[in-house]
Amino acid sequence: MQLPPLSANIYEALAACQAEGTPAALAIIVAAFGSTPQKTGAKMLVRGDGSTVGTVGGGQVEAQVIQTALKVLQSGTPRLLDLELTEEAGYLCGGHLRIYLEPVVSPPPLVIVGAGHVGLALAALAAFVGYRVTLIDDRDMPLPPEMTQAELKIIEDYGHPFEGLNISEVTSIVIATRGHDHDLEALAAALRTSAGYVGLLGSAKKRAVMAKALSARGFPDDSLIRVHTPVGLDLGALTP
């Protein structure tokens, strides 16, 4: 069944929001009674910046739906909005709209610096539980077939591994390269981003060494407050 052009545009925009990690909410008229500007099934996508695709009626109706959609994005909880389009409420239509608003949940991004044994094992697990995974390494290697949801980015310089990536507060970074020097370069780069989680594979002793090296580079003494080291849970395991 071919979608009407307007619906097709909305679904394309929705897919783009999910791929880019752009917050958005989908508004759908699920019931319309009496005289209303749009009917049941009309849809509108509201992005986090307030821009929209599609329409549920325009004017004051649309303004109220956008306002509610932004609240839905903040809470992360779907919501039903009932609008009485009466003169008492400031409308002239006289009908009633029930609109369902649902936040569009994007897969949380995880960037793993280092595609060795640990990096690959973490990527497989993270992709399985729903993360959007990017692996970074200076070696060009095929990813295992099961890692269809992971992307490999080849770099030349571990000091600038995140160029071209959208690193934000919802991004997690885990550093697990094959050498301390690479780890240090990647860690310094990670601390220059706004990533909400920065994990470094290694021991408490390694953390102290990294702190000294970062201090020598001009990073504040409390820089490592953001860094989780050792990374992960202490399960007593020896395998990746």
C-alpha positions in Angstrom: 0.0 0.0 0.0 1.5 3.4 -1.0 1.4 6.1 1.6 -0.1 9.4 0.8 2.6 12.0 0.1 2.1 13.9 3.4 2.3 10.7 5.5 5.4 9.6 3.5 7.1 12.9 4.3 6.4 12.5 8.0 7.7 8.9 8.1 10.8 10.0 6.2 11.4 12.8 8.7 10.8 10.5 11.6 13.3 8.0 10.3 15.8 10.8 9.8 15.3 12.0 13.4 15.9 8.4 14.7 19.1 8.1 12.5 20.5 11.4 13.6 19.4 11.1 17.2 17.2 14.3 16.9 14.5 14.4 19.6 11.0 14.5 18.2 7.4 13.6 19.0 4.7 12.2 16.8 1.2 13.7 17.1 -1.8 11.7 15.7 -5.4 12.7 15.7 -7.1 9.5 17.0 -10.6 10.9 17.3 -12.4 13.9 15.7 -16.0 14.9 16.5 -18.0 17.7 14.9 -16.4 20.5 13.0 -12.6 20.2 13.2 -9.7 21.5 11.0 -8.4 18.0 10.5 -9.8 14.5 10.8 -8.9 11.2 12.4 -5.5 10.0 11.2 -3.9 13.4 10.5 -0.3 13.4 11.7 2.4 15.9 12.6 6.0 15.4 13.7 7.4 17.9 16.1 11.1 18.2 16.5 12.9 19.3 19.7 13.5 22.8 18.2 9.8 23.2 17.6 9.9 22.7 13.8 7.3 20.5 12.3 6.4 18.2 9.4 2.8 17.6 8.6 -0.2 19.3 10.2 -3.0 18.6 12.6 -5.0 21.7 11.8 -2.8 24.8 12.0 -3.4 27.9 14.0 -4.1 27.7 17.7 -4.7 24.0 17.6 -1.3 23.4 16.1 0.4 25.8 18.5 -1.1 23.9 21.5 -0.1 20.6 20.1 3.5 21.8 19.6 3.6 23.1 23.1 2.4 19.8 24.5 4.7 17.8 22.2 7.7 19.6 23.7 6.5 18.7 27.2 6.2 15.1 26.1 9.8 15.2 24.9 11.0 16.5 28.3 9.1 13.8 30.2 9.6 11.0 27.7 6.1 9.8 28.4 3.3 9.5 25.8 0.2 11.7 26.4 -3.4 12.1 25.2 -4.5 15.7 24.5 -8.2 16.6 24.4 -9.1 19.9 22.7 -12.6 21.3 22.9 -12.8 23.6 19.9 -15.6 25.8 21.4 -15.9 29.6 21.6 -15.4 29.4 25.4 -12.0 27.8 24.8 -11.1 30.4 22.2 -11.9 28.4 19.1 -14.6 28.8 16.5 -14.9 25.2 15.0 -17.1 23.8 17.8 -15.8 20.3 17.5 -13.6 18.0 19.6 -10.1 16.6 18.9 -8.3 13.8 20.7 -4.6 13.7 19.9 -2.1 11.1 20.9 1.5 12.3 21.3 4.4 9.9 21.5 8.1 10.7 21.9 10.3 9.3 19.2 13.0 7.2 21.0 16.3 7.2 19.2 18.9 4.5 20.0 21.4 5.9 22.5 24.8 6.4 20.8 27.9 4.6 22.0 31.4 5.3 20.6 34.1 2.7 21.3 37.6 3.8 20.7 39.5 0.6 19.9 38.2 -2.4 17.9 40.3 -5.1 19.7 38.9 -8.0 21.6 37.3 -5.9 24.3 36.0 -3.3 21.8 34.4 -5.9 19.6 32.8 -7.8 22.6 31.4 -4.6 24.0 30.1 -3.5 20.5 28.2 -6.8 20.1 26.6 -6.6 23.5 25.7 -2.9 23.1 24.2 -3.4 19.7 22.1 -6.3 21.0 20.6 -4.2 23.8 19.8 -1.3 21.5 22.7 1.1 21.3 23.8 2.8 18.1 27.5 1.7 18.0 30.4 3.4 16.3 33.8 1.6 16.6 36.9 3.7 16.0 40.3 2.2 15.1 43.4 2.9 13.0 43.1 -0.6 11.5 40.8 -1.4 8.6 39.2 -4.7 9.5 35.9 -6.5 8.7 33.4 -6.5 11.5 31.8 -9.8 12.4 28.5 -10.5 10.5 26.4 -10.2 13.6 27.4 -6.6 14.1 25.1 -5.3 11.4 24.1 -2.3 13.7 27.7 -1.2 14.3 29.7 1.1 12.2 33.5 1.1 11.9 35.3 4.4 11.5 39.0 4.3 10.4 41.2 7.0 11.7 44.9 8.0 11.5 45.2 10.1 14.6 43.9 9.0 18.0 44.2 12.6 19.1 41.2 13.5 16.9 39.0 10.4 16.8 35.6 12.1 17.0 35.8 14.4 14.0 32.6 14.1 12.0 30.7 12.5 14.8 27.8 14.2 16.7 29.0 13.9 20.3 26.4 15.2 22.8 25.3 14.8 26.4 23.5 11.5 25.5 26.6 10.0 23.9 28.7 7.4 25.8 32.4 7.0 25.0 34.4 3.9 26.0 38.2 4.0 25.4 39.9 0.6 24.9 42.7 0.9 22.5 45.7 -1.4 22.2 48.1 1.0 23.9 48.4 3.5 26.7 49.6 6.2 24.4 46.6 5.8 22.2 44.4 5.7 25.3 45.8 9.0 26.5 45.3 10.8 23.2 41.7 9.5 22.9 40.9 10.3 26.6 42.1 13.9 26.1 39.9 14.2 23.0 36.9 12.7 24.9 37.3 15.2 27.7 37.0 18.0 25.2 33.6 16.8 24.1 30.2 17.1 26.0 29.8 13.3 26.2 27.6 12.3 29.1 29.7 9.1 29.9 33.4 8.6 29.4 34.8 5.2 30.3 38.5 4.1 30.2 39.5 0.5 30.3 42.2 0.0 32.9 43.2 -0.1 36.5 43.3 2.5 39.3 47.0 2.8 38.7 46.4 3.6 35.1 44.0 6.2 36.1 46.6 7.9 38.3 49.1 7.8 35.4 46.6 9.3 33.0 45.7 12.1 35.5 49.4 13.1 35.8 49.7 13.1 32.0 46.5 15.2 31.5 47.7 17.7 34.2 50.9 18.1 32.2 48.8 19.0 29.2 46.9 21.7 31.1 43.8 19.8 32.0 42.3 20.8 35.4 43.1 18.4 38.3 39.4 17.4 38.5 39.2 16.4 34.8 39.1 12.7 35.7 35.9 13.2 37.7 34.1 12.6 34.4 36.0 9.4 33.7 34.9 6.0 34.8 37.9 3.8 35.5 37.9 0.9 35.8 35.1 0.7 33.3 32.2 -1.7 33.8 31.3 -4.0 36.6 33.6 -6.1 38.7 32.5 -9.6 37.7 35.8 -11.3 38.3 35.9 -12.3 34.6 39.1 -12.8 32.6 37.6 -12.8 29.1 36.6 -9.7 27.1 
